[in-house]
Amino acid sequence: MIERLSKIALLGAVALFMALVTVNNLIDYGSNFEFVRHVLSMDTTFPENTLRWRAITTPAVHHGFYAGIIVWEGGTALAIAWASLRLWRLRAAPAVVFERAKGFAVGALTANLLLWFVAFLTVGAEWFVMWQSQIWNGQTAAFRMFACVGIILLFLKTPEVEALDEG
């Protein structure tokens, strides 16, 4: 039972974190909007960067990107919260039932991993070469979240001990 409760608690922790990120981005829209604006504008990358043709300087596009990130964050917060509540309700169920119920949680965590890997590490860091910026570089934070959520996903996917016994 402790492993199930640990899995549920870690899912809940990710949901809480993502809910706070979402709420913070809505309440203090301007702070992180500046991050998105500078990354997309590529205005703090190396001056002789030959990739600057990729820069997007249209404010409406900046707001659209940022809104997409907020929706993605909020969506994963809700999905992971729902998954953790679902597993909480099934915490005493037979192992095979609990094991099957993990599928939605796996999908929700995967959606969150894609946020960090695609939006921040791929699009932000590589397409818009965010890694070149000394000021507006979110790679470390994105990788930290990708690693944390990835480890939780791997732990979640460990089979329930009883499931192994039931074959």
C-alpha positions in Angstrom: 0.0 0.0 0.0 2.8 2.4 0.7 4.0 2.3 -2.9 0.5 3.1 -4.1 0.2 6.0 -1.7 3.7 7.2 -2.8 2.7 7.1 -6.4 -0.5 9.0 -5.7 1.3 11.6 -3.6 3.9 12.2 -6.2 1.1 12.7 -8.9 -0.6 15.1 -6.5 2.6 17.0 -6.0 3.1 17.4 -9.8 -0.6 18.6 -10.1 -0.1 21.1 -7.3 3.2 22.4 -8.8 1.5 22.8 -12.3 -1.5 24.4 -10.7 0.8 27.0 -9.0 2.7 27.6 -12.2 -0.6 28.2 -14.0 -2.0 30.5 -11.4 1.3 32.4 -11.1 1.3 32.9 -14.9 -2.2 34.2 -14.8 -1.8 36.5 -11.8 1.6 37.8 -12.7 1.2 37.6 -16.5 3.7 40.3 -17.3 6.7 38.7 -15.7 6.8 35.5 -17.6 5.4 37.2 -20.7 8.6 39.1 -20.8 10.5 35.7 -20.8 8.4 34.5 -23.8 8.8 37.8 -25.6 12.5 37.9 -25.3 13.0 34.2 -26.3 10.8 34.6 -29.4 12.4 37.9 -30.3 15.8 36.4 -29.9 17.0 39.9 -28.8 19.4 38.6 -26.1 21.1 35.8 -28.2 24.6 36.2 -29.6 24.8 39.4 -31.8 26.3 37.6 -34.8 23.8 34.7 -34.6 22.9 33.6 -38.1 19.7 32.0 -36.9 18.1 35.3 -35.9 16.0 35.1 -39.0 13.8 32.8 -36.9 13.0 35.7 -34.5 9.3 36.5 -34.0 8.7 40.1 -33.0 5.0 40.4 -33.3 3.4 41.0 -29.9 0.2 39.1 -30.8 2.2 36.0 -31.6 4.0 36.4 -28.3 0.7 36.5 -26.4 -0.5 33.5 -28.5 2.6 31.5 -27.6 2.3 32.4 -23.9 -1.5 31.7 -23.8 -0.7 28.3 -25.4 1.9 27.5 -22.7 -0.5 28.6 -19.9 -3.3 26.4 -21.4 -0.9 23.5 -21.7 0.3 24.0 -18.1 -3.3 24.2 -16.8 -4.5 21.3 -18.8 -1.8 19.0 -17.5 -2.4 20.3 -13.9 -6.1 19.3 -14.2 -5.3 16.0 -15.9 -2.7 15.0 -13.4 -5.0 16.0 -10.5 -7.8 14.0 -12.0 -5.5 11.0 -12.4 -4.3 11.2 -8.8 -7.8 11.4 -7.5 -8.8 8.4 -9.6 -5.9 6.4 -8.3 -6.7 7.6 -4.7 -10.2 6.2 -5.1 -8.7 2.8 -6.3 -5.9 2.7 -3.7 -7.4 -0.5 -2.1 -8.6 -2.1 -5.4 -7.0 -5.3 -6.6 -3.6 -4.8 -8.2 -4.8 -5.5 -11.7 -7.5 -2.8 -11.4 -5.1 -0.3 -10.0 -2.5 -1.1 -12.7 -5.1 -0.6 -15.5 -6.1 2.7 -14.0 -2.6 4.1 -14.3 -3.1 4.7 -18.1 -4.6 8.1 -17.8 -1.9 9.2 -15.3 0.7 8.0 -17.8 -0.9 10.1 -20.5 -1.2 13.2 -18.3 2.5 13.0 -17.2 3.5 12.4 -20.8 1.6 15.6 -21.8 3.5 17.4 -19.1 6.9 16.0 -20.2 6.1 17.1 -23.7 5.5 20.7 -22.4 9.0 20.8 -21.0 10.7 18.9 -23.8 8.9 20.4 -26.8 8.0 23.9 -25.8 11.0 24.8 -23.7 13.9 22.5 -24.6 13.2 22.0 -28.3 11.3 25.2 -29.5 12.7 27.6 -27.0 16.2 26.4 -26.4 17.0 25.1 -29.9 14.8 26.8 -32.4 15.0 30.2 -30.8 18.5 29.4 -29.4 17.5 30.4 -25.9 20.7 28.7 -24.7 22.6 31.7 -26.0 20.9 34.1 -23.7 22.5 34.9 -20.3 19.2 36.5 -19.1 16.3 34.7 -20.7 17.3 31.1 -20.5 14.9 28.6 -19.1 16.7 25.4 -20.0 17.8 24.5 -16.5 14.3 24.9 -15.0 12.7 23.0 -17.9 15.2 20.2 -17.7 14.7 20.0 -13.9 11.0 19.6 -14.4 11.4 17.1 -17.2 13.7 15.0 -15.0 11.4 15.2 -12.0 8.3 14.3 -13.9 10.1 11.6 -15.9 11.3 9.9 -12.7 7.8 10.1 -11.3 6.4 8.5 -14.5 9.0 5.7 -14.3 8.1 5.1 -10.6 4.4 5.2 -11.5 4.9 2.5 -14.1 6.6 0.1 -11.7 4.2 -2.8 -11.5 2.1 -3.3 -8.4 3.6 -6.2 -6.4 0.3 -8.0 -6.2 0.0 -7.6 -10.0 3.1 -9.6 -10.4 1.7 -12.3 -8.1 -1.6 -12.4 -10.0 0.3 -12.7 -13.3 
